[in-house]
Amino acid sequence: MQRSQYVWEHAKLANEIHKPMVIEEIGFPRDQQQFSTKVTTIYRDRYFRVLFDILVKGCPSFDGIDLWAFGGKGRSSNYQWKAADDLTGDPPMEQQGLNSIFNTDVSTLNLIKQYNQKLSAIKPNNQK
């Protein structure tokens, strides 16, 4: 079964039982599981696009996706967070910044913006 089919089936089921569906805390590391902001995010963007397409084209009960996590200007310097390190959205015991979306991740940020605009056109003011 394709992963997208799995999500589609759950979105349809949520619609049938009249329950909202939200996919929480999706994240994906940079290509080659690297921390550097110079590394591309091609596979992350593909993954997000698949889920965003389902959200935009999906069932009315599919209400949202919660991204993990926006790191903004933060940058990873250690495996685990230490005092005075940048905050990247990850808990202190996890790899810092591996799945973070940074302010320099232009392709990912543009993708998020593009799909937010599509959603706004479909569900203005968060209305179904």
C-alpha positions as a Markdown table, in Angstrom:
| # | Residue | x | y | z |
|---|---|---|---|---|
| 1 | Met | 0.0 | 0.0 | 0.0 |
| 2 | Gln | 1.3 | 3.4 | -0.9 |
| 3 | Arg | 1.7 | 5.7 | 2.1 |
| 4 | Ser | -0.5 | 8.3 | 0.5 |
| 5 | Gln | -3.3 | 5.7 | 0.1 |
| 6 | Tyr | -3.0 | 5.0 | 3.9 |
| 7 | Val | -3.7 | 8.7 | 4.6 |
| 8 | Trp | -6.5 | 8.9 | 2.0 |
| 9 | Glu | -8.2 | 5.9 | 3.6 |
| 10 | His | -8.1 | 7.5 | 7.1 |
| 11 | Ala | -9.3 | 10.8 | 5.8 |
| 12 | Lys | -12.3 | 9.0 | 4.2 |
| 13 | Leu | -13.0 | 7.1 | 7.4 |
| 14 | Ala | -12.9 | 10.3 | 9.4 |
| 15 | Asn | -15.4 | 11.8 | 7.0 |
| 16 | Glu | -17.7 | 8.8 | 7.3 |
| 17 | Ile | -17.8 | 8.9 | 11.1 |
| 18 | His | -18.0 | 12.7 | 11.1 |
| 19 | Lys | -14.8 | 13.2 | 13.1 |
| 20 | Pro | -12.0 | 15.7 | 12.3 |
| 21 | Met | -8.6 | 14.4 | 11.2 |
| 22 | Val | -5.4 | 16.3 | 11.9 |
| 23 | Ile | -2.0 | 14.9 | 11.1 |
| 24 | Glu | 0.3 | 16.0 | 13.9 |
| 25 | Glu | 3.9 | 16.7 | 14.2 |
| 26 | Ile | 5.1 | 15.8 | 10.7 |
| 27 | Gly | 8.7 | 16.4 | 10.1 |
| 28 | Phe | 11.4 | 15.1 | 7.8 |
| 29 | Pro | 15.1 | 15.6 | 8.0 |
| 30 | Arg | 17.2 | 17.4 | 5.4 |
| 31 | Asp | 18.6 | 15.2 | 2.6 |
| 32 | Gln | 21.2 | 12.7 | 3.7 |
| 33 | Gln | 20.0 | 13.3 | 7.3 |
| 34 | Gln | 22.4 | 16.3 | 7.5 |
| 35 | Phe | 22.0 | 19.2 | 9.9 |
| 36 | Ser | 23.6 | 21.9 | 7.7 |
| 37 | Thr | 21.3 | 24.5 | 6.3 |
| 38 | Lys | 23.3 | 24.2 | 3.0 |
| 39 | Val | 21.9 | 20.7 | 2.5 |
| 40 | Thr | 18.8 | 20.5 | 0.3 |
| 41 | Thr | 15.3 | 19.6 | 1.4 |
| 42 | Ile | 14.1 | 17.8 | -1.8 |
| 43 | Tyr | 12.7 | 14.7 | 0.0 |
| 44 | Arg | 11.1 | 16.7 | 2.8 |
| 45 | Asp | 9.4 | 18.9 | 0.2 |
| 46 | Arg | 8.1 | 15.9 | -1.7 |
| 47 | Tyr | 6.8 | 14.3 | 1.6 |
| 48 | Phe | 5.1 | 17.6 | 2.6 |
| 49 | Arg | 3.6 | 18.1 | -0.9 |
| 50 | Val | 2.0 | 14.6 | -0.8 |
| 51 | Leu | 0.3 | 15.3 | 2.5 |
| 52 | Phe | -0.6 | 18.9 | 1.5 |
| 53 | Asp | -2.2 | 17.6 | -1.7 |
| 54 | Ile | -4.3 | 15.2 | 0.3 |
| 55 | Leu | -5.4 | 18.0 | 2.6 |
| 56 | Val | -6.3 | 20.3 | -0.2 |
| 57 | Lys | -8.0 | 17.6 | -2.3 |
| 58 | Gly | -9.2 | 15.5 | 0.5 |
| 59 | Cys | -12.3 | 14.9 | 2.5 |
| 60 | Pro | -14.0 | 17.6 | 4.5 |
| 61 | Ser | -13.0 | 16.0 | 7.8 |
| 62 | Phe | -9.3 | 16.3 | 7.0 |
| 63 | Asp | -8.8 | 19.6 | 8.9 |
| 64 | Gly | -5.1 | 20.2 | 9.2 |
| 65 | Ile | -1.4 | 19.3 | 9.4 |
| 66 | Asp | 0.8 | 20.3 | 12.3 |
| 67 | Leu | 4.4 | 20.7 | 11.1 |
| 68 | Trp | 7.4 | 19.8 | 13.3 |
| 69 | Ala | 9.1 | 22.2 | 13.9 |
| 70 | Phe | 9.9 | 25.8 | 12.9 |
| 71 | Gly | 13.4 | 26.5 | 13.9 |
| 72 | Gly | 13.5 | 30.0 | 12.5 |
| 73 | Lys | 17.0 | 31.5 | 12.9 |
| 74 | Gly | 18.0 | 28.8 | 15.3 |
| 75 | Arg | 20.8 | 26.4 | 14.2 |
| 76 | Ser | 22.0 | 23.1 | 15.5 |
| 77 | Ser | 25.3 | 22.9 | 17.2 |
| 78 | Asn | 25.0 | 19.7 | 19.2 |
| 79 | Tyr | 23.2 | 16.4 | 19.3 |
| 80 | Gln | 21.5 | 17.4 | 22.5 |
| 81 | Trp | 20.6 | 20.9 | 23.6 |
| 82 | Lys | 22.9 | 22.7 | 26.0 |
| 83 | Ala | 22.5 | 26.0 | 27.8 |
| 84 | Ala | 23.0 | 28.9 | 25.4 |
| 85 | Asp | 22.4 | 26.8 | 22.3 |
| 86 | Asp | 19.8 | 28.1 | 19.8 |
| 87 | Leu | 16.3 | 26.7 | 20.1 |
| 88 | Thr | 15.3 | 24.7 | 17.1 |
| 89 | Gly | 11.9 | 23.4 | 18.2 |
| 90 | Asp | 13.1 | 20.0 | 19.4 |
| 91 | Pro | 13.0 | 18.7 | 23.0 |
| 92 | Pro | 16.5 | 18.8 | 24.7 |
| 93 | Met | 17.0 | 15.1 | 24.5 |
| 94 | Glu | 16.5 | 14.8 | 20.8 |
| 95 | Gln | 18.7 | 15.7 | 17.8 |
| 96 | Gln | 18.6 | 19.4 | 17.6 |
| 97 | Gly | 17.5 | 20.8 | 14.3 |
| 98 | Leu | 17.4 | 17.5 | 12.3 |
| 99 | Asn | 13.7 | 18.0 | 11.3 |
| 100 | Ser | 13.6 | 21.7 | 11.8 |
| 101 | Ile | 12.3 | 24.1 | 9.2 |
| 102 | Phe | 14.7 | 27.1 | 9.2 |
| 103 | Asn | 14.2 | 30.6 | 7.9 |
| 104 | Thr | 16.7 | 29.7 | 5.1 |
| 105 | Asp | 14.6 | 26.7 | 3.8 |
| 106 | Val | 13.2 | 28.7 | 1.0 |
| 107 | Ser | 11.7 | 25.8 | -1.0 |
| 108 | Thr | 9.9 | 24.4 | 2.1 |
| 109 | Leu | 8.7 | 27.8 | 3.2 |
| 110 | Asn | 7.4 | 28.5 | -0.3 |
| 111 | Leu | 5.6 | 25.2 | -0.4 |
| 112 | Ile | 3.9 | 25.9 | 3.0 |
| 113 | Lys | 2.9 | 29.4 | 1.8 |
| 114 | Gln | 1.5 | 28.0 | -1.5 |
| 115 | Tyr | -0.6 | 25.4 | 0.2 |
| 116 | Asn | -1.9 | 27.8 | 2.8 |
| 117 | Gln | -3.1 | 30.1 | 0.0 |
| 118 | Lys | -4.8 | 27.1 | -1.6 |
| 119 | Leu | -6.5 | 26.2 | 1.7 |
| 120 | Ser | -7.6 | 29.8 | 2.3 |
| 121 | Ala | -9.3 | 29.7 | -1.1 |
| 122 | Ile | -11.1 | 26.4 | -0.2 |
| 123 | Lys | -11.9 | 27.1 | 3.4 |
| 124 | Pro | -12.0 | 30.9 | 3.9 |
| 125 | Asn | -11.9 | 31.9 | 7.6 |
| 126 | Asn | -11.3 | 28.3 | 8.6 |
| 127 | Gln | -14.9 | 27.4 | 7.6 |
| 128 | Lys | -15.9 | 24.1 | 6.0 |
